[in-house]
Amino acid sequence: QEQLVESGGGLVQHGGSLRLSCQASGFTLDYYIIGWFRQAPGKAREGGSCISTSSDKTYYIDSVKGRFTICRTENTVYLQMNSLKPEDTAVYYCAAVVSTGWGGLDPFSFKYKYWGQGTQVTVSS
């Protein structure tokens, strides 16, 4: 069965750190752009960070720049989250889309094929 599985969420204090993992099962991530999305209670889902197939391109929304780092190994993508804030509280999802080029497009607008089940991140004030 082809799926993505996230892990690493939890409860952390303001200013703390967490590392999320997104592992592929049943397929390889070699040809996929990977995005991390999040959805806070009562809010729409938003994109947070993306990484290209060869890791030569990454993208972050302004609110996480300088605090979050995305990277990837052969079949796992990581999101290192530092200096966490209460407003980072959300369910975090990873998603994969076959890469046909990134260019100047918004990577969060791609039609992602695979989605994980989500992992809860809670930052206390």
N, C-alpha and C positions, 0 to 999 in steps of 0.2 A: 504494500500500500504506500503510495506516494504521499508524504506529509512533511510538514515542518513542525518542530517541537521546540517551544521556548522554555527556558528555565532561568533561574537567578533572581526572580523578583522577591520582594519581601518588604518588611517594615524597617525604615531607617530614619534617623534624626536629620533635621535640617543641617546641611553641610556635609552629610555623609556621602558614601559611595556605594554603588552596586555595579555588578557586571552581569549583563544579560547575555544569554547564549541562544542561538537559533541553529538547530541542527536539522539537516535534511535526512529523511529516511525513505528508501525506495527509489531515490534518484540522486544525481549529483548536481552540485550547484555551479559547476564550471561555466555554464553558459547563461547564468541568471544574474540579473541585477537584483540586489536585495535591499529592501526598504524596511525600516522600523517605523511603525505608526503607533499612535497612542490615542486612547479615548478616555477622557475624564468624565466623572459622573455628570449627567445632564448636558454634556457637550458633544459636538460632532467629532468624529474621528479626524485626526490630523496627522500629516506626515511629519516625521522628526528628522530622519537621517537616511541616506542612501549610499550604496557603494557599488561601483562598477565591477564587471567580471574580473578584471585584472588588478583591481584596487588602485588604478591610476586616477580615479576620479571619486571624490566623496562630496556629499552635500549635506548641509545642516540648516535647519530653520534658525532664524535669528535668536530665538529664545534659548537655544541649547548650545550655540556656538561657543567654543572655548571651554565648555564643561563636559560635553559628550564627545566620545571618539568611537568611530565605527571601524572595524577591521574584519578580515576574513582569513580563514585557513582553507584547507581543501574542501571541507564539507560543513563548516561551521562558521557562522558570522557572530561577532561579538559587538556589544554596545557597552562601552565603559562609561559610566555616568558618575561624574564627580560634582562636588558642591551642589548637591541636590537641594531643591527648594520644595516647599509644600505644593506649589503650583505644578510640580512635575508628577504629582499623584495621578495615576491613571492605570488602565490596563494597557500593556504594551504588546503589540503584535509584530511579528516579522512576516514578510511577504516576499514572494519571488516572481519575477517576470523574465521571460526569455529576452536576452539583449539583442536588439536590432539597431543599436546605436543610441547614443544619449544626446549628443549635440547640445543645443541650447534649450531643449525641452525641459519642462518641469517633470522631474522623475516621479513625483507622486501622482502624476496624471496618467501614468501607464496602467494598462489593464493587467493587474497582478493575477497570476494564475493560482498560486498556492498561498494559503494563509495558515498561520499557526493558530493555536487555540487561545493564546494570550497568557500573559503572566502579570499578576498584580504588583504594582509598585506603590507603596504608601510612604510619604515623607511627612513626619510629624514636625510641628513647629516648636 
